[in-house]
Amino acid sequence: MTRTQARRCENPRRPFPVFQSLENCAALISNDWKFPAARRPALRRAVAVRAIRRSFFLAAWLAAATAARALGPHEIALLVNANSPASREIANCYAKMRGVPVQNILWLDLPADFGGATSSISTQQFMRLVWAPATNLIAQRGLGDHLLAWVYSAGFPAAVEYSKNVSIHGMTFVRGRLPPPDDIDKARYASQLFRGPAAPGGPQGPSLSMEQFAVMFATNMPLPAMTLGHVSPRGLPVPEILDSLRYSARADATRPDAAVNFVLSSDVRSTCRAWEVPGTADELKKLGVKALVTSNMPDRKQQLIGLQVGAADITKMLDVKLQPGSMAEHLTSFGADFSSDGQSKITLWIKAGAAGTAGTVIEPYALWPKFPHARFFAHYAAGCTMLESFVQSLASPLETFLLGDPLARPYGTAHPITLVCLADDDDAISGTAEFLAAEPNGFAPRDMTFIYLLDGRAWLAAGTGSRAKIDVSKLDDGWHELRAVGYSGGAVRQQTFATKYFGVRNHDRSVKISAAGGIKPDEAGFAELKLEATGGPEHFEIIAQGRVIGEGTSSVMKVNLGPVGPGPVWLQAAARYEKGGSAWSRPQIVEIKPPPR
């Protein structure tokens, strides 16, 4: 991504073009969206070169070798409602589960009932309480050059009030600059990321990963978004949401032997997009995924990775066998309007085992562009993540609410790597540190290019290979994190990452959290921490999940972890010195138990 893209996040007034018709979108698909194979290496190098940024210290999750694919965890901003216990717990667990860097967790000071039964806010509230603080945090942390999507935890509204409501994801997609209401209502707004076709036999583009869109669109890139869980009275309890996210993660890179079932009927909810099915079924067959086209609900013994129906009531359909990583949706008017009790809500699909689903927050009419195109499943089978598949299959997405695991990806290949420090002593480095990204067998990965993130900010070593050298002379003493992200080729680029902590000793300063037997918060969430430091610091800070939760001059501090948890919480201490500079303790994960449900 470019330096201009980073500035775009800081300047919400920057113009944002809107395509006014699906015909324009179709022309774009057939002409400008071709991605010649000969240009891919040059584009990948351009992405890496443009990722050079100044270093910034805030360490991330403790992890060894971890695999990710397509849209990666370092490319999402995870938004948390700091006043919602459900939002905090789901975000904490998801960040650990998926390896989201702690720098990417954005805590927003919102009303505790922001995602309640009414589930809507004004456009002014969105810009003031969500957009402005989130983009400010992104700019302050230097994340704008590699974030490609926003992921909302629970505790956020589904809808934003406009002439007719739009979804919070639609508002995010256009970066708060909505087109005329009539264009939204009649589905004349057309997404730049839609890959077609917009009519039977019309042009369509190949499936792509989000990073490839960022290369092509530069400053014109929309901002896709998705929500992890909805906990209003018509939503689900936190344990069920967390179980669903864990169930989804099980499917990654498993290439399940399961089918996609398209159920066609005379209901207008079905007939309005029946034309999409034959071409998609053929495409799925070529990708090695079975497609079932039926007029009845599937056999209860059939293993399904996808289910697309058109029905207002799905309560009799929920005993189907949805496999981990599946997507199911039913194209109805009020599937994501959680303020009404009419028609089945999309949360029922999550309860039934789906990893993702979609619905509208307002009466959409029987307009197919507002719902996932059947070709969603072709993008998914080609190796895209859940969120990437949604954004490429939604022609006019501004009223659509996406729910579930955005990083779910059952198809594709796993390519795990590990990151090792080649220094003799990796906890007291001075001068230059050298790192090697390697396969588990010790060999350097072939046909992969790399970018590196140092303490959460994009940073590039001398070249884009599997070896990285860092001059640590300008880094603070203490512990830092390096994340290597490897990209392989292909139409849908595969992605893998590994992280490594290393210690720096430039000024003989250090700090550590001393807690015999581990850190154990009491029932109220308070924990007493003892800090051991060298170099005579004048001030200490305790940081949890990227937020300062305690500070003072004493080496013994009592901090309240309650407002950060429950769930796995990242904890670190910082020692500040009179003449400038800091020392950082090695981060550790503390498991905060949830209160009684």
ZIWO-V186952 format. One record per residue. PHI is phi in radians with two decimals (none if undefined). OMEGA is omega in whole degrees, 0 to 359 (none if undefined). Layout:
PHI/OMEGA  PHI/OMEGA
//
This chain:
none/188  -1.75/176  -1.08/178  -1.13/178  -1.10/178  -1.10/179  -1.18/181  -1.01/180  -1.15/182  -1.57/186  -2.21/184  -1.18/180  -1.54/181  -1.07/182  -1.02/179  -2.29/185  -1.22/178  -2.21/174  -1.34/187  -1.64/182  -2.63/176  -1.23/176  -1.14/176  -1.05/181  -1.09/180  -1.12/178  -1.10/179  -1.14/179  -1.05/188  -1.33/185  -1.96/192  -1.37/187  -1.62/176  -1.19/186  -2.25/187  -0.99/181  -1.06/183  -1.13/182  -1.58/187  -1.07/179  -1.03/180  -1.12/179  -1.19/178  -1.11/178  -1.11/180  -1.09/179  -1.06/182  -1.16/182  -1.10/182  -1.29/180  -1.49/181  -1.15/178  -2.57/177  -1.19/182  -1.37/182  -2.55/186  -1.76/163  -2.80/188  -1.30/184  -2.09/188  -1.11/172  -1.27/181  -2.68/177  -1.80/179  -1.62/184  -2.33/180  -1.87/174  -2.51/184  -2.52/179  0.84/176  -1.03/185  -1.82/182  -1.12/178  -1.33/183  -1.76/177  -2.00/168  -1.69/181  -1.77/185  -1.61/184  -2.16/169  -1.43/187  -1.08/182  -1.76/179  -1.97/178  -0.97/180  -1.12/180  -1.08/181  -1.13/184  -1.14/181  -1.13/179  -1.13/180  -1.03/182  -1.19/182  -1.19/179  -1.06/179  -1.20/182  -1.06/187  -1.82/179  1.30/177  -1.25/180  -1.03/183  -1.11/177  -1.12/183  -1.50/178  -1.53/185  -1.88/180  -1.58/182  -2.02/182  -1.52/185  -2.08/175  -1.01/184  -1.08/183  -1.72/185  -1.01/181  -1.84/184  -1.34/187  -1.10/181  -1.21/169  0.99/174  -2.60/176  -2.40/179  -1.40/176  -1.09/179  -1.14/177  -1.10/179  -1.06/183  -1.16/185  -1.43/187  -1.70/183  -2.03/188  -1.09/184  -1.08/181  -1.15/180  -1.17/180  -1.19/175  -1.13/178  -1.11/178  -1.07/179  -1.17/181  -1.08/183  -1.56/179  1.18/184  -1.75/190  -1.11/184  -1.44/180  -2.39/176  -1.46/184  -2.07/182  -2.76/174  -1.89/175  -2.15/179  -1.57/170  -1.29/174  -1.22/177  1.51/176  -2.10/179  -1.24/177  -1.46/189  -2.16/173  -2.06/185  -1.31/178  -2.41/176  -0.94/161  -2.16/186  -0.99/167  -2.02/177  -1.38/177  -1.10/177  -1.31/175  -1.13/178  -1.10/178  -1.21/183  -0.97/181  -1.68/177  0.96/175  1.41/181  -1.96/187  -1.35/174  -1.31/178  -0.96/183  -0.95/183  -1.15/179  -1.19/177  -1.27/184  -1.04/184  -1.72/177  1.05/176  -1.50/174  -1.20/182  -2.12/181  -1.25/174  -1.18/185  -1.63/179  -1.19/185  -1.84/174  1.36/358  -1.43/179  -1.68/179  -2.80/178  -0.96/180  1.30/182  -1.31/181  -1.19/177  -2.55/180  -1.79/178  -1.22/178  -1.17/181  -2.33/171  -1.58/184  -1.05/181  -1.11/178  -1.21/174  -1.06/181  -1.10/177  -1.13/186  -1.29/188  -1.69/178  0.85/187  -1.29/180  -1.65/185  -1.26/171  -1.14/183  -2.10/179  -1.13/181  -2.65/180  -2.71/180  -1.99/184  -1.29/184  -2.83/177  -2.12/188  -2.06/178  -1.21/179  -0.96/177  -1.84/177  -1.85/182  -2.27/175  -1.24/184  -0.96/181  -0.99/180  -1.20/178  -1.12/180  -1.13/177  -1.08/179  -1.11/180  -1.16/177  -1.19/178  -1.06/179  -1.09/184  -1.09/180  -1.07/188  -1.49/188  -0.94/175  1.03/179  -1.61/184  0.79/186  -1.10/175  -1.49/185  -2.48/186  -1.91/169  -1.83/182  -1.95/173  -1.76/180  -1.78/182  -1.84/180  -2.60/179  -1.45/177  -1.10/181  -1.03/177  -1.11/178  -1.69/185  -1.15/185  -1.17/178  -2.30/178  -1.08/181  -1.11/183  -1.35/193  -1.31/185  -1.00/180  -1.12/179  -1.18/179  -1.06/178  -1.13/181  -1.14/178  -1.12/179  -1.04/179  -1.16/179  -1.53/177  1.46/179  -2.01/182  -1.28/177  -2.02/178  -1.89/176  -2.03/187  -2.31/173  -1.81/178  -2.08/176  -1.10/186  -1.13/173  -1.00/183  -1.12/178  -1.55/184  -1.32/177  -1.38/185  -2.07/171  -1.81/178  -2.76/179  -2.54/179  -2.22/181  -2.32/173  -2.27/186  -2.81/177  -1.42/184  -2.15/181  -2.01/187  -1.09/180  -1.61/183  -1.88/194  -1.51/177  -1.73/175  -1.21/183  -1.64/177  -1.48/183  -1.42/176  -0.97/181  1.54/185  -1.36/173  -2.19/178  -2.45/176  -2.75/191  -2.32/174  0.67/175  -2.35/191  -1.16/190  -2.15/183  -1.07/179  -2.06/172  -1.62/186  -1.39/177  -1.50/180  -2.03/178  -1.81/178  -1.46/178  1.20/184  -1.25/180  -1.55/183  -1.17/178  -1.08/178  -1.12/178  -1.18/177  -1.12/178  -1.10/181  -1.41/176  2.10/180  -1.23/175  -1.45/181  -2.73/180  -2.78/182  -2.60/176  -2.82/181  -1.77/183  -1.64/183  -2.64/177  -0.96/185  -1.67/192  1.14/183  -1.50/181  -1.88/185  -1.00/183  -1.08/182  -1.51/182  -2.16/180  -1.02/173  -1.09/178  -0.96/182  -1.23/171  -0.80/187  -1.26/174  -1.22/176  -1.09/181  -1.11/181  -1.21/178  -1.38/176  1.98/178  -1.33/174  -1.32/178  -0.97/183  -1.16/179  -1.07/180  -1.19/177  -1.10/186  -1.17/178  -1.46/182  -1.95/179  -1.84/183  -1.35/181  -2.40/198  -1.61/194  -1.27/177  -1.74/188  -1.65/179  -1.93/183  -1.86/186  -2.26/175  2.26/186  -1.66/184  -1.18/183  -1.68/178  -1.03/181  -2.78/184  -1.32/182  -1.88/182  2.03/182  -2.14/176  -1.57/179  -2.44/184  -1.18/175  -2.31/173  -2.22/181  -2.11/182  -2.13/175  -1.64/184  -1.58/177  -1.27/179  -1.13/181  -2.31/188  -1.50/175  -1.99/178  -2.64/185  -1.53/168  -2.37/181  1.40/184  -2.11/175  -1.94/179  -2.09/184  -2.22/179  -2.28/171  -1.57/186  -2.41/172  -1.28/181  -0.96/179  -1.42/177  1.68/180  -1.45/176  -1.20/179  -1.06/179  -1.68/175  0.99/177  -2.27/170  -1.91/187  -2.22/161  -2.10/182  -2.25/175  -2.02/179  -1.83/182  0.92/173  1.60/180  -1.71/179  -1.10/183  -2.63/184  -2.13/174  -1.33/180  -1.27/183  1.97/181  -2.11/181  -1.56/184  -1.49/175  -1.87/180  -2.34/176  -2.01/181  -2.21/171  -1.44/186  -1.58/186  -1.10/181  -1.78/179  -1.57/173  -1.09/172  -1.12/177  1.86/192  -1.67/179  -2.27/179  -2.05/171  -2.03/177  -2.05/175  -1.72/178  -2.04/181  -1.79/180  -2.02/174  -1.78/182  -1.43/179  1.96/181  -1.06/171  -1.83/186  -1.19/177  -1.52/184  -2.42/176  -2.45/181  -2.54/173  -2.59/181  -2.15/179  -2.57/173  -1.61/176  -2.51/182  -1.79/180  -2.00/177  -2.35/177  -1.68/188  -2.20/181  0.98/176  -1.95/178  -2.79/174  -2.65/175  -2.54/177  -1.59/181  -1.79/180  -2.54/181  -1.06/180  1.40/179  1.61/181  -1.48/184  -2.22/177  -1.10/176  -1.40/185  -1.09/179  -1.51/178  1.66/182  -1.52/176  -2.38/177  -1.66/183  -2.02/175  -1.91/183  -1.90/176  -1.99/186  -2.36/173  -2.09/178  1.60/177  1.18/178  -1.17/178  -1.79/187  -2.76/178  -2.17/172  -2.35/173  -1.95/185  -2.09/178  -2.24/182  0.91/177  1.43/181  -2.03/175  -1.32/182  -1.96/179  -2.90/178  -2.73/180  2.89/183  -1.71/182  -1.41/178  -1.45/174  -2.03/185  -2.27/175  -1.89/184  -2.07/180  -1.77/179  -1.55/182  -0.98/181  -1.17/180  -1.72/183  -1.48/0  -1.44/182  1.88/178  -1.29/185  -2.04/178  -1.42/186  -2.27/180  -2.66/176  -1.95/175  -2.19/174  -1.86/181  -1.85/186  -2.04/187  -1.04/183  -1.61/179  1.68/181  1.56/183  -2.49/169  -2.27/186  -2.16/178  -1.34/174  -1.22/180  -1.14/175  -2.51/180  -1.74/177  -2.01/180  -1.58/178  -1.65/181  -1.30/177  -1.25/175  -1.20/177  -0.95/183  -1.19/none
//
